Amino acid sequence: IQQPEDVVGKVGDTATFTIKAEGDGVTYQWQYCNNGSTSWTNSKMTGADTNTIEVKITKGRIGQKYRCIVKDSKGKKLTSDAAQIIQATK
């Protein structure tokens, strides 16, 4: 229903990514991909298994992408679009 969106911020800010999905017994697993990489890793941060994940922006996280794997009780699986942490220019 709703895809996560890019977040523009600076080091020290918190990036919040949210997804909305419908279905029975929906589960969430956020993944991240480091800047310059094509490899996705399951996040173990607080909120990684909810529809919203909050990520503290650090220098190393600028350019990171986040996406969510959504599953329902019937075994349907959907991968969200990827959203990125973008360095604020001001």
N, CA, C and O atoms as a printed pandas DataFrame, in Angstrom:
     atom_number atom_name residue_name chain_id  residue_number  x_coord  y_coord  z_coord
0              1         N          ILE        A               1    0.835   -1.194    0.000
1              2        CA          ILE        A               1    0.000    0.000    0.000
2              3         C          ILE        A               1    0.875    1.251    0.000
3              4         O          ILE        A               1    0.582    2.225   -0.693
4              5         N          GLN        A               2    1.956    1.213    0.788
5              6        CA          GLN        A               2    2.869    2.358    0.815
6              7         C          GLN        A               2    4.303    1.856    0.817
7              8         O          GLN        A               2    4.668    0.986    1.608
8              9         N          GLN        A               3    5.116    2.416   -0.082
9             10        CA          GLN        A               3    6.528    2.055   -0.188
10            11         C          GLN        A               3    7.352    2.984    0.719
11            12         O          GLN        A               3    6.934    4.108    0.997
12            13         N          PRO        A               4    8.516    2.515    1.176
13            14        CA          PRO        A               4    9.411    3.415    1.919
14            15         C          PRO        A               4    9.951    4.493    0.984
15            16         O          PRO        A               4   10.079    4.268   -0.219
16            17         N          GLU        A               5   10.265    5.656    1.533
17            18        CA          GLU        A               5   10.757    6.773    0.732
18            19         C          GLU        A               5   12.150    7.184    1.172
19            20         O          GLU        A               5   12.533    6.993    2.326
20            21         N          ASP        A               6   12.918    7.761    0.221
21            22        CA          ASP        A               6   14.256    8.267    0.538
22            23         C          ASP        A               6   14.173    9.268    1.685
23            24         O          ASP        A               6   13.178    9.976    1.838
24            25         N          VAL        A               7   15.233    9.314    2.484
25            26        CA          VAL        A               7   15.321   10.268    3.588
26            27         C          VAL        A               7   16.554   11.142    3.361
27            28         O          VAL        A               7   17.657   10.635    3.155
28            29         N          VAL        A               8   16.355   12.448    3.402
29            30        CA          VAL        A               8   17.468   13.390    3.304
30            31         C          VAL        A               8   17.767   13.867    4.724
31            32         O          VAL        A               8   16.879   14.352    5.424
32            33         N          GLY        A               9   19.016   13.726    5.137
33            34        CA          GLY        A               9   19.376   14.137    6.487
34            35         C          GLY        A               9   20.867   14.320    6.617
35            36         O          GLY        A               9   21.628   14.114    5.671
36            37         N          LYS        A              10   21.267   14.712    7.815
37            38        CA          LYS        A              10   22.692   14.880    8.074
38            39         C          LYS        A              10   23.112   13.963    9.216
39            40         O          LYS        A              10   22.277   13.428    9.944
40            41         N          VAL        A              11   24.411   13.796    9.355
41            42        CA          VAL        A              11   24.948   12.941   10.405
42            43         C          VAL        A              11   24.379   13.393   11.751
43            44         O          VAL        A              11   24.393   14.578   12.084
44            45         N          GLY        A              12   23.878   12.418   12.515
45            46        CA          GLY        A              12   23.271   12.711   13.813
46            47         C          GLY        A              12   21.752   12.679   13.768
47            48         O          GLY        A              12   21.105   12.475   14.795
48            49         N          ASP        A              13   21.170   12.880   12.572
49            50        CA          ASP        A              13   19.712   12.793   12.418
50            51         C          ASP        A              13   19.283   11.335   12.479
51            52         O          ASP        A              13   20.114   10.428   12.471
52            53         N          THR        A              14   17.969   11.125   12.539
53            54        CA          THR        A              14   17.405    9.782   12.470
54            55         C          THR        A              14   16.595    9.662   11.192
55            56         O          THR        A              14   15.710   10.475   10.926
56            57         N          ALA        A              15   16.904    8.643   10.403
57            58        CA          ALA        A              15   16.139    8.350    9.187
58            59         C          ALA        A              15   15.045    7.349    9.559
59            60         O          ALA        A              15   15.324    6.330   10.189
60            61         N          THR        A              16   13.807    7.637    9.171
61            62        CA          THR        A              16   12.692    6.738    9.453
62            63         C          THR        A              16   12.127    6.213    8.142
63            64         O          THR        A              16   11.725    6.986    7.273
64            65         N          PHE        A              17   12.100    4.893    8.009
65            66        CA          PHE        A              17   11.536    4.242    6.833
66            67         C          PHE        A              17   10.289    3.480    7.263
67            68         O          PHE        A              17   10.307    2.752    8.255
68            69         N          THR        A              18    9.200    3.654    6.505
69            70        CA          THR        A              18    7.927    3.015    6.849
70            71         C          THR        A              18    7.340    2.348    5.612
71            72         O          THR        A              18    7.453    2.855    4.496
72            73         N          ILE        A              19    6.716    1.209    5.836
73            74        CA          ILE        A              19    5.992    0.509    4.777
74            75         C          ILE        A              19    4.603    0.174    5.319
75            76         O          ILE        A              19    4.437   -0.106    6.506
76            77         N          LYS        A              20    3.616    0.206    4.435
77            78        CA          LYS        A              20    2.264   -0.214    4.828
78            79         C          LYS        A              20    1.854   -1.371    3.935
79            80         O          LYS        A              20    2.005   -1.315    2.715
80            81         N          ALA        A              21    1.337   -2.413    4.554
81            82        CA          ALA        A              21    0.919   -3.609    3.828
82            83         C          ALA        A              21   -0.377   -4.137    4.434
83            84         O          ALA        A              21   -0.678   -3.891    5.602
84            85         N          GLU        A              22   -1.139   -4.868    3.617
85            86        CA          GLU        A              22   -2.358   -5.511    4.097
86            87         C          GLU        A              22   -2.201   -7.013    3.978
87            88         O          GLU        A              22   -1.423   -7.506    3.161
88            89         N          GLY        A              23   -2.947   -7.738    4.802
89            90        CA          GLY        A              23   -2.923   -9.195    4.732
90            91         C          GLY        A              23   -3.055   -9.791    6.113
91            92         O          GLY        A              23   -3.006   -9.090    7.124
92            93         N          ASP        A              24   -3.225  -11.112    6.135
93            94        CA          ASP        A              24   -3.345  -11.840    7.403
94            95         C          ASP        A              24   -1.964  -12.277    7.877
95            96         O          ASP        A              24   -1.184  -12.844    7.113
96            97         N          GLY        A              25   -1.676  -12.009    9.136
97            98        CA          GLY        A              25   -0.418  -12.460    9.731
98            99         C          GLY        A              25    0.806  -11.884    9.044
99           100         O          GLY        A              25    1.787  -12.594    8.824
100          101         N          VAL        A              26    0.760  -10.611    8.703
101          102        CA          VAL        A              26    1.867   -9.972    7.987
102          103         C          VAL        A              26    3.102   -9.874    8.879
103          104         O          VAL        A              26    3.020   -9.465   10.038
104          105         N          THR        A              27    4.250  -10.258    8.315
105          106        CA          THR        A              27    5.526  -10.106    9.016
106          107         C          THR        A              27    6.443   -9.227    8.168
107          108         O          THR        A              27    6.280   -9.121    6.953
108          109         N          TYR        A              28    7.403   -8.604    8.835
109          110        CA          TYR        A              28    8.304   -7.656    8.181
110          111         C          TYR        A              28    9.750   -8.032    8.475
111          112         O          TYR        A              28   10.069   -8.501    9.567
112          113         N          GLN        A              29   10.618   -7.823    7.493
113          114        CA          GLN        A              29   12.059   -7.958    7.702
114          115         C          GLN        A              29   12.757   -6.892    6.862
115          116         O          GLN        A              29   12.793   -6.964    5.634
116          117         N          TRP        A              30   13.310   -5.901    7.561
117          118        CA          TRP        A              30   14.050   -4.844    6.872
118          119         C          TRP        A              30   15.430   -5.339    6.512
119          120         O          TRP        A              30   16.057   -6.088    7.263
120          121         N          GLN        A              31   15.899   -4.909    5.345
121          122        CA          GLN        A              31   17.243   -5.222    4.880
122          123         C          GLN        A              31   17.942   -3.931    4.494
123          124         O          GLN        A              31   17.296   -2.932    4.178
124          125         N          TYR        A              32   19.269   -3.960    4.521
125          126        CA          TYR        A              32   20.034   -2.796    4.082
126          127         C          TYR        A              32   21.102   -3.217    3.089
127          128         O          TYR        A              32   21.541   -4.367    3.059
128          129         N          CYS        A              33   21.502   -2.251    2.280
129          130        CA          CYS        A              33   22.549   -2.445    1.286
130          131         C          CYS        A              33   23.489   -1.248    1.402
131          132         O          CYS        A              33   23.060   -0.105    1.244
132          133         N          ASN        A              34   24.756   -1.502    1.673
133          134        CA          ASN        A              34   25.711   -0.411    1.844
134          135         C          ASN        A              34   25.965    0.311    0.525
135          136         O          ASN        A              34   25.831   -0.275   -0.549
136          137         N          ASN        A              35   26.327    1.566    0.615
137          138        CA          ASN        A              35   26.605    2.388   -0.557
138          139         C          ASN        A              35   27.676    1.716   -1.418
139          140         O          ASN        A              35   28.731    1.333   -0.912
140          141         N          GLY        A              36   27.406    1.574   -2.708
141          142        CA          GLY        A              36   28.364    0.965   -3.621
142          143         C          GLY        A              36   28.300   -0.549   -3.669
143          144         O          GLY        A              36   29.059   -1.175   -4.408
144          145         N          SER        A              37   27.406   -1.151   -2.892
145          146        CA          SER        A              37   27.276   -2.606   -2.850
146          147         C          SER        A              37   25.967   -3.024   -3.534
147          148         O          SER        A              37   25.067   -2.206   -3.723
148          149         N          THR        A              38   25.879   -4.292   -3.896
149          150        CA          THR        A              38   24.621   -4.839   -4.433
150          151         C          THR        A              38   24.122   -5.967   -3.536
151          152         O          THR        A              38   23.173   -6.671   -3.883
152          153         N          SER        A              39   24.762   -6.135   -2.388
153          154        CA          SER        A              39   24.440   -7.219   -1.464
154          155         C          SER        A              39   23.512   -6.727   -0.354
155          156         O          SER        A              39   23.814   -5.746    0.327
156          157         N          TRP        A              40   22.379   -7.415   -0.176
157          158        CA          TRP        A              40   21.402   -7.051    0.855
158          159         C          TRP        A              40   21.585   -7.924    2.082
159          160         O          TRP        A              40   21.804   -9.129    1.968
160          161         N          THR        A              41   21.493   -7.305    3.274
161          162        CA          THR        A              41   21.671   -7.995    4.553
162          163         C          THR        A              41   20.476   -7.721    5.446
163          164         O          THR        A              41   20.007   -6.586    5.531
164          165         N          ASN        A              42   19.975   -8.770    6.123
165          166        CA          ASN        A              42   18.888   -8.565    7.080
166          167         C          ASN        A              42   19.369   -7.677    8.214
167          168         O          ASN        A              42   20.429   -7.911    8.795
168          169         N          SER        A              43   18.579   -6.655    8.525
169          170        CA          SER        A              43   18.914   -5.761    9.623
170          171         C          SER        A              43   18.582   -6.424   10.948
171          172         O          SER        A              43   17.598   -7.156   11.059
172          173         N          LYS        A              44   19.407   -6.163   11.950
173          174        CA          LYS        A              44   19.150   -6.676   13.301
174          175         C          LYS        A              44   18.847   -5.527   14.260
175          176         O          LYS        A              44   18.785   -5.723   15.474
176          177         N          MET        A              45   18.655   -4.309   13.698
177          178        CA          MET        A              45   18.343   -3.146   14.526
178          179         C          MET        A              45   16.971   -3.271   15.173
179          180         O          MET        A              45   16.127   -4.046   14.721
180          181         N          THR        A              46   16.759   -2.507   16.226
181          182        CA          THR        A              46   15.431   -2.417   16.823
182          183         C          THR        A              46   14.454   -1.952   15.749
183          184         O          THR        A              46   14.721   -0.977   15.047
184          185         N          GLY        A              47   13.337   -2.635   15.620
185          186        CA          GLY        A              47   12.331   -2.263   14.626
186          187         C          GLY        A              47   12.495   -2.973   13.298
187          188         O          GLY        A              47   11.679   -2.779   12.397
188          189         N          ALA        A              48   13.530   -3.794   13.151
189          190        CA          ALA        A              48   13.787   -4.471   11.875
190          191         C          ALA        A              48   12.680   -5.457   11.504
191          192         O          ALA        A              48   12.562   -5.858   10.346
192          193         N          ASP        A              49   11.867   -5.847   12.494
193          194        CA          ASP        A              49   10.768   -6.788   12.221
194          195         C          ASP        A              49    9.405   -6.112   12.377
195          196         O          ASP        A              49    8.402   -6.778   12.633
196          197         N          THR        A              50    9.374   -4.781   12.220
197          198        CA          THR        A              50    8.121   -4.022   12.277
198          199         C          THR        A              50    7.953   -3.264   10.965
199          200         O          THR        A              50    8.816   -3.341   10.090
200          201         N          ASN        A              51    6.856   -2.537   10.823
201          202        CA          ASN        A              51    6.640   -1.814    9.565
202          203         C          ASN        A              51    7.420   -0.498    9.498
203          204         O          ASN        A              51    7.437    0.161    8.459
204          205         N          THR        A              52    8.065   -0.115   10.605
205          206        CA          THR        A              52    8.858    1.118   10.627
206          207         C          THR        A              52   10.210    0.851   11.272
207          208         O          THR        A              52   10.296    0.247   12.342
208          209         N          ILE        A              53   11.268    1.313   10.604
209          210        CA          ILE        A              53   12.609    1.181   11.182
210          211         C          ILE        A              53   13.228    2.577   11.259
211          212         O          ILE        A              53   13.122    3.376   10.329
212          213         N          GLU        A              54   13.869    2.845   12.380
213          214        CA          GLU        A              54   14.550    4.130   12.566
214          215         C          GLU        A              54   16.045    3.875   12.579
215          216         O          GLU        A              54   16.539    3.014   13.308
216          217         N          VAL        A              55   16.756    4.636   11.763
217          218        CA          VAL        A              55   18.186    4.440   11.581
218          219         C          VAL        A              55   18.912    5.734   11.916
219          220         O          VAL        A              55   18.634    6.775   11.320
220          221         N          LYS        A              56   19.836    5.675   12.860
221          222        CA          LYS        A              56   20.660    6.845   13.187
222          223         C          LYS        A              56   21.614    7.073   12.013
223          224         O          LYS        A              56   22.337    6.165   11.604
224          225         N          ILE        A              57   21.607    8.285   11.484
225          226        CA          ILE        A              57   22.467    8.582   10.339
226          227         C          ILE        A              57   23.895    8.830   10.820
227          228         O          ILE        A              57   24.158    9.727   11.620
228          229         N          THR        A              58   24.797    8.011   10.310
229          230        CA          THR        A              58   26.225    8.176   10.571
230          231         C          THR        A              58   26.901    8.409    9.221
231          232         O          THR        A              58   26.294    8.210    8.169
232          233         N          LYS        A              59   28.148    8.826    9.265
233          234        CA          LYS        A              59   28.885    9.061    8.015
234          235         C          LYS        A              59   28.877    7.805    7.143
235          236         O          LYS        A              59   28.716    7.890    5.926
236          237         N          GLY        A              60   29.051    6.654    7.763
237          238        CA          GLY        A              60   29.093    5.383    7.040
238          239         C          GLY        A              60   27.760    4.942    6.467
239          240         O          GLY        A              60   27.717    4.084    5.585
240          241         N          ARG        A              61   26.667    5.520    6.962
241          242        CA          ARG        A              61   25.345    5.126    6.470
242          243         C          ARG        A              61   24.833    6.023    5.348
243          244         O          ARG        A              61   23.793    5.730    4.758
244          245         N          ILE        A              62   25.540    7.107    5.042
245          246        CA          ILE        A              62   25.127    7.959    3.924
246          247         C          ILE        A              62   25.187    7.107    2.654
247          248         O          ILE        A              62   26.209    6.482    2.368
248          249         N          GLY        A              63   24.101    7.085    1.906
249          250        CA          GLY        A              63   24.043    6.285    0.682
250          251         C          GLY        A              63   23.507    4.882    0.886
251          252         O          GLY        A              63   23.224    4.187   -0.090
252          253         N          GLN        A              64   23.358    4.445    2.139
253          254        CA          GLN        A              64   22.776    3.125    2.379
254          255         C          GLN        A              64   21.356    3.077    1.867
255          256         O          GLN        A              64   20.637    4.075    1.894
256          257         N          LYS        A              65   20.949    1.881    1.388
257          258        CA          LYS        A              65   19.571    1.678    0.944
258          259         C          LYS        A              65   18.889    0.712    1.904
259          260         O          LYS        A              65   19.522   -0.178    2.471
260          261         N          TYR        A              66   17.583    0.906    2.075
261          262        CA          TYR        A              66   16.773    0.038    2.925
262          263         C          TYR        A              66   15.564   -0.443    2.148
263          264         O          TYR        A              66   14.977    0.306    1.366
264          265         N          ARG        A              67   15.194   -1.701    2.366
265          266        CA          ARG        A              67   13.977   -2.262    1.776
266          267         C          ARG        A              67   13.385   -3.232    2.790
267          268         O          ARG        A              67   14.042   -3.626    3.753
268          269         N          CYS        A              68   12.133   -3.609    2.555
269          270        CA          CYS        A              68   11.457   -4.498    3.505
270          271         C          CYS        A              68   10.883   -5.706    2.765
271          272         O          CYS        A              68   10.269   -5.573    1.706
272          273         N          ILE        A              69   11.097   -6.881    3.346
273          274        CA          ILE        A              69   10.486   -8.111    2.854
274          275         C          ILE        A              69    9.218   -8.326    3.682
275          276         O          ILE        A              69    9.282   -8.450    4.905
276          277         N          VAL        A              70    8.078   -8.369    3.015
277          278        CA          VAL        A              70    6.788   -8.542    3.691
278          279         C          VAL        A              70    6.237   -9.910    3.327
279          280         O          VAL        A              70    6.194  -10.278    2.153
280          281         N          LYS        A              71    5.814  -10.666    4.340
281          282        CA          LYS        A              71    5.208  -11.979    4.111
282          283         C          LYS        A              71    3.880  -12.033    4.836
283          284         O          LYS        A              71    3.688  -11.371    5.856
284          285         N          ASP        A              72    2.950  -12.838    4.295
285          286        CA          ASP        A              72    1.692  -13.054    5.019
286          287         C          ASP        A              72    1.550  -14.528    5.374
287          288         O          ASP        A              72    2.382  -15.354    4.998
288          289         N          SER        A              73    0.471  -14.847    6.111
289          290        CA          SER        A              73    0.282  -16.205    6.619
290          291         C          SER        A              73    0.020  -17.210    5.496
291          292         O          SER        A              73    0.121  -18.416    5.721
292          293         N          LYS        A              74   -0.312  -16.742    4.299
293          294        CA          LYS        A              74   -0.561  -17.650    3.165
294          295         C          LYS        A              74    0.718  -17.915    2.366
295          296         O          LYS        A              74    0.690  -18.635    1.368
296          297         N          GLY        A              75    1.826  -17.339    2.800
297          298        CA          GLY        A              75    3.094  -17.582    2.135
298          299         C          GLY        A              75    3.415  -16.598    1.019
299          300         O          GLY        A              75    4.440  -16.730    0.351
300          301         N          LYS        A              76    2.549  -15.614    0.813
301          302        CA          LYS        A              76    2.851  -14.589   -0.190
302          303         C          LYS        A              76    3.985  -13.720    0.317
303          304         O          LYS        A              76    4.047  -13.392    1.502
304          305         N          LYS        A              77    4.886  -13.347   -0.588
305          306        CA          LYS        A              77    6.062  -12.568   -0.210
306          307         C          LYS        A              77    6.210  -11.414   -1.190
307          308         O          LYS        A              77    6.035  -11.577   -2.398
308          309         N          LEU        A              78    6.537  -10.251   -0.649
309          310        CA          LEU        A              78    6.727   -9.068   -1.474
310          311         C          LEU        A              78    7.946   -8.318   -0.969
311          312         O          LEU        A              78    8.152   -8.188    0.238
312          313         N          THR        A              79    8.740   -7.832   -1.885
313          314        CA          THR        A              79    9.891   -7.002   -1.523
314          315         C          THR        A              79    9.575   -5.567   -1.913
315          316         O          THR        A              79    9.202   -5.294   -3.054
316          317         N          SER        A              80    9.722   -4.662   -0.972
317          318        CA          SER        A              80    9.422   -3.253   -1.231
318          319         C          SER        A              80   10.473   -2.640   -2.161
319          320         O          SER        A              80   11.524   -3.231   -2.409
320          321         N          ASP        A              81   10.170   -1.459   -2.660
321          322        CA          ASP        A              81   11.170   -0.654   -3.343
322          323         C          ASP        A              81   12.258   -0.312   -2.340
323          324         O          ASP        A              81   12.025   -0.354   -1.131
324          325         N          ALA        A              82   13.430    0.022   -2.826
325          326        CA          ALA        A              82   14.526    0.450   -1.950
326          327         C          ALA        A              82   14.454    1.959   -1.733
327          328         O          ALA        A              82   14.150    2.715   -2.656
328          329         N          ALA        A              83   14.736    2.383   -0.512
329          330        CA          ALA        A              83   14.804    3.813   -0.176
330          331         C          ALA        A              83   16.205    4.081    0.364
331          332         O          ALA        A              83   16.813    3.205    0.979
332          333         N          GLN        A              84   16.714    5.279    0.136
333          334        CA          GLN        A              84   18.107    5.578    0.437
334          335         C          GLN        A              84   18.243    6.717    1.441
335          336         O          GLN        A              84   17.389    7.599    1.530
336          337         N          ILE        A              85   19.346    6.675    2.197
337          338        CA          ILE        A              85   19.719    7.808    3.055
338          339         C          ILE        A              85   20.568    8.741    2.208
339          340         O          ILE        A              85   21.624    8.347    1.714
340          341         N          ILE        A              86   20.112    9.972    2.040
341          342        CA          ILE        A              86   20.781   10.959    1.195
342          343         C          ILE        A              86   21.333   12.074    2.073
343          344         O          ILE        A              86   20.638   12.583    2.952
344          345         N          GLN        A              87   22.576   12.447    1.835
345          346        CA          GLN        A              87   23.238   13.514    2.602
346          347         C          GLN        A              87   22.558   14.865    2.335
347          348         O          GLN        A              87   22.419   15.287    1.187
348          349         N          ALA        A              88   22.148   15.518    3.394
349          350        CA          ALA        A              88   21.584   16.875    3.261
350          351         C          ALA        A              88   22.710   17.820    2.849
351          352         O          ALA        A              88   23.835   17.703    3.335
352          353         N          THR        A              89   22.407   18.746    1.961
353          354        CA          THR        A              89   23.448   19.645    1.466
354          355         C          THR        A              89   23.545   20.936    2.275
355          356         O          THR        A              89   24.471   21.722    2.070
356          357         N          LYS        A              90   22.609   21.164    3.184
357          358        CA          LYS        A              90   22.640   22.380    3.991
358          359         C          LYS        A              90   22.844   22.056    5.449
359          360         O          LYS        A              90   22.896   22.962    6.281
